[in-house]
Amino acid sequence: MSWETVLVAWTGEIINYDARIAAQVAAATASAGNHAAPVMNEFKLTETEQTKAKTLLEEAAAKNGSTIVPVFLYGGEQGRWRAYAEQVLWPLLHYILGEPSDGIEEKKWWLDYVKFNEAFADKICEIYKPGDIIWIHDYHLLLLPQILRQRLPKAYIGTFLHAPFPSSEYFRYLTKRRELLEGMLGSNMIGFQAYSFSRHFISACTRVLGFESTSASVDAFGARVAIDVFPIGIDAARVARDMDTAAVRENMVAIRDLYPGKKIIVGRDRLDSVRGVIQKLHAFEMFCQMYPEMVEKVVLIQLTSPAYAHSAKIEKKVNEIIAHINGTYGMLHFTPVQHYPQQVARDEYFALLRVADLALITSVRDGMNTTSLEYVVCQRDSHGPLILSEFTGTAGMLTDSIMVNPWDSVGVAKAIHACLVMKPERKAELEAKLYKHVTTHTIQAWVSQFLSKLVSTLASYDHSHMTPVLDRPLMHAKYKSASRRLFMFDYDGTLAPIVKEPSAAIPTPRVLDALERLASDSRNQVWIISGRDQAFLEQHLGGIHRLGLSAEHGCFLRRIGSDSWFNLTETFDMGWQKDVIDIFQYYTERTQGSFVERKRAAVTWHYRRADPEYGAFQARECQNHLENTVTSKYDVEVMTGKANLEVRPRFVNKGEIAKGLVHEYKDFDGRAATPDFVLCMGDDSTDEDMFRALRKVDALDQDCSFTVTIGPSSKMTTATWHLIDPAEVVKSMGELVGLADVAQEMGSSVVHETRLL
Ligand SMILES: O=P(O)(O)OC[C@H]1O[C@@H](O)[C@H](O)[C@@H](O)[C@@H]1O
């Protein structure tokens, strides 16, 4: 598939008033594919200058067949537009914690970060056409997906994070953790370099936002965001071409002449704390110490380029260690470590990769490592092995490299030795596999893999089981024209949000008001069909006149207009409860934060206060345990709820109750009749029993029966409609009884409380 490409990019710092230079900088940045290029200018370009700059950019872009749309940013000191991304986000994504501060400076950086993302959104909205795919790159633009989602709700948005994503335990340190995650979740799909990064991201969405997820998606704001892994590659054909020029060959001869008879180890790294140059030097020193017979035969040529945030401390340390190694193991005619702290010309760089006998990459954390991939291409004919840190995002794809833990200097020293004495056949075998991988998983393959996955994700969502959002005008019209109406509302997750402490989920005055108004209409029969016990329902909803209550999934009923409860399980043997409680207790002791709720008939084990992943794991174990013991012995059923497991007698369930209420329906005059309007709302699997049962009642006109699940449209359900959250439920109830904006006061607290989970 071929695409028309439009590159929307920041110009980068415009370092002087000359628009020509600005444009050249931007063009160079853009054509090098550097996405992390936002920059500012103290001087505002005039319109003429902007046009001039734009023309120059367009000319540059036309040369490689693309279109560049520059984002111009003005005002203040230029570095401000990068500050948050590079001073706060970048270190954290690489597991580096900053010094504690009063946060004032960070706040300013954050505001600039927001503006920076908005500037991109403005530019994209100017040129966007329906059907376009917007592909957002990297950590400078994490808010952009959500800003665009608000402005262009139907846009196709993919995001790729080139950097690592840390464990949620680390990500939580950010004060703006919610905003950043929510920002990313405006995408249809988010790609990461390595599986562990995607796993950490999903875990952060579960733990920080309380969103539901699978191993390949996160449900956010009613949509399913696909999460996938796309390790990036290089333009292998271009490297193969560029490493085979006359200039490179000349340089190769020159380098060999400098180190006759020596084995060359090569390294090229940015001089920051994550590329592991210090670890590499320690390991090399250890190698010299462990294998003295090798010392004179080996040279380490280390190229370094300056870090984003220049680190004088690291530079000093590197120089000290190098001086120490060279002082200890060097001689007048020989220096074991050759350090070149400068950008070398590309021809020299490729020549070095070609003449090297070994490449040594010891990053302690990085998204991907280009040098390792380029080295593999350059070693096509000479087969030098590659030592690679297991902490680089590239490790997952280069499995035929020699993997090391850079913190283990003895281990790395041994690996260096093993590679230097490795048999030629073994080297050739490893290189063949690596070469095949790098030349197959190229940057071109990466682009098409990302885009095809995004397209297929979009296509599958368009045609799959997406449940439409409740058609409120339609429901309202059917309600108006009906006179025998039946309402069935689940409680937790439907009328009240799920919160950490079940007893805290009490109905708001708005919910009570809407229920009261609905129930007071004689044409309406309103029921709460809940897993809660009688005491809870009675205490919080019992005061509403003409409200029917069904507790513990149908074990107890309080009919409309009655004060007394009817126990459907009276004759049922409750001996099973002890066995269930014992098992629940066993898991409670082993799952910190979990607890047992004992009701009259049903028993519930809650893990909403436990670690979400461990809780879910223990729940699966517990469910198996129960199904292998209790359910084979007694006529009871295990149900999976929202962060809970419940056991209750099998013969009562919400489906049976719903069916019964339709069959027993009596009109205003007490005559048996079929309801001509049914609204049934619920959020979890126990409510699916109601939806299924209602579908099967032949007497019901299905066009007048509204089954509504509360949750995202992507949720698997038998309901016909969906609403996002309890706030929307209350809003639609309010509309039926003429209350406007009833959800106003619920909105924020619902969202907030739900996310606390
Ligand atoms: O059926 P509902 O109203 O969603 O309730 C489900 C469960 O929700 C939990 O929060 C309650 O503690 C349980 O007792 C209850 O069974």
The ligand as an SDF file (V2000), in Angstrom:
LIG
                    3D

 16 16  0  0  0  0  0  0  0  0999 V2000
  -25.4740   -6.6750   41.4690 O   0  0  0  0  0  0  0  0  0  0  0  0
  -24.7700   -5.4470   41.8670 P   0  0  0  0  0  0  0  0  0  0  0  0
  -25.6420   -4.3730   42.4030 O   0  0  0  0  0  0  0  0  0  0  0  0
  -23.8610   -4.9470   40.7870 O   0  0  0  0  0  0  0  0  0  0  0  0
  -23.8130   -5.8690   43.0920 O   0  0  0  0  0  0  0  0  0  0  0  0
  -22.7480   -6.7680   42.9000 C   0  0  0  0  0  0  0  0  0  0  0  0
  -21.8600   -6.8390   44.1450 C   0  0  0  0  0  0  0  0  0  0  0  0
  -21.3150   -5.5600   44.3540 O   0  0  0  0  0  0  0  0  0  0  0  0
  -20.4350   -5.4780   45.4520 C   0  0  0  0  0  0  0  0  0  0  0  0
  -19.8610   -4.2620   45.5360 O   0  0  0  0  0  0  0  0  0  0  0  0
  -21.1710   -5.7970   46.7290 C   0  0  0  0  0  0  0  0  0  0  0  0
  -20.3150   -5.6980   47.8210 O   0  0  0  0  0  0  0  0  0  0  0  0
  -21.7120   -7.1920   46.5810 C   0  0  0  0  0  0  0  0  0  0  0  0
  -22.4110   -7.5430   47.7410 O   0  0  0  0  0  0  0  0  0  0  0  0
  -22.6030   -7.2630   45.3720 C   0  0  0  0  0  0  0  0  0  0  0  0
  -23.0790   -8.5600   45.1830 O   0  0  0  0  0  0  0  0  0  0  0  0
  1  2  2  0
  2  3  1  0
  2  4  1  0
  2  5  1  0
  5  6  1  0
  6  7  1  0
  7  8  1  0
  7 15  1  0
  8  9  1  0
  9 10  1  0
  9 11  1  0
 11 12  1  0
 11 13  1  0
 13 14  1  0
 13 15  1  0
 15 16  1  0
M  END
$$$$
